[in-house]
Amino acid sequence: MADIENEKTYDAVFWTSIVKLKRYFAPLVNEVFGEHFSENAEVTYKPMKNVVQASDKSLSKREMDALAEIVEDGVRKLYHFECQTWPDNTIALRIAEYATASAYMGVTLTPEGAQIEIPNSAVIVLQGERATAENDQLQIRINYPGGKAEYSVPRLHITDYDEDTLLRKKLYVLMPFIVFLYAPELSTLEKDPDGIEKLRDHVSEITEKLYRTYLDGNLEKEDINSILDLMERTLEKLLINFQALKKGVDYIMGGELIKTRTDIAREQGMEHGMELGLEQGKIRTLIDLVLSGDITAEKAAEKLGISKEAFEEQMLSAQSK
């Protein structure tokens, strides 16, 4: 049951991400299928539920993670994405089921009968091995009376990317999942104070890079907030059994850091405010960590590049407000 619940959470994160960051769905399609749609391409999402019968004859509803039509310059194509925690070839069966259910959207009646359009399908794999020639494609073979058909379904592995690559390629819809790079190390990091700090610092670094991207004019403020909210949701599920890690990361994702950045940016002018917010948020976070006993004042001062005495003055000033 836990695995199913995890899948549902990550499916929901993916769907919410592509809906809230709709104009960045095209870069994802371009990356996976080698297309050349612009960010201004018209994207229409088509939620699709399918009723399937299990081996025990019971019926259940399955819903596609994402089905969308893109139209630009007279070109119209249908794209279907499934989000999968682990690489598993059983997904091929679901894709075949969904393809059949959605095919009516592209049906064209002909003098001979009908022509059916199968959507372009792909799988987003959140963890597991990096893509290889053996695992970067799913092969779907369909035997029908008088012949057979075969087509490939590409897999995009999150482990093949880092946040810099996702930002450079404008694959912002995948940013909430970048924390899966740490999934294989969670048990080790949980037991190591330096490991907890490593994850916390990286999450903070990702947050700062997102804001830098905003300052460069490549993301809207609402986009940043959506990505951070979804990353927090992903981390909450990913770290559900790793409470020490969750505690450390909560300071970054749900605490004063994000609130300070937003408030100061609003009050003092966007660019100057964001720069100041980054610094003040970092100081506030480090103070919280010292007060909770997670790190020492010496370590916090080292991170800020100031003396221990100067940091203690910052602590006194913050506590007096």
Helices and strands as residue ranges (DSSP letters): H 2-20, G 22-24, H 25-33, E 42-45, E 49-53, E 59-63, E 66-72, E 75-84, H 91-102, G 103-106, E 108-110, E 113-115, E 120-125, E 137-144, E 147-157, G 158-160, H 163-168, G 172-185, H 186-190, H 193-215, H 221-238, H 243-253, H 256-268, H 270-291, H 297-304, H 308-320
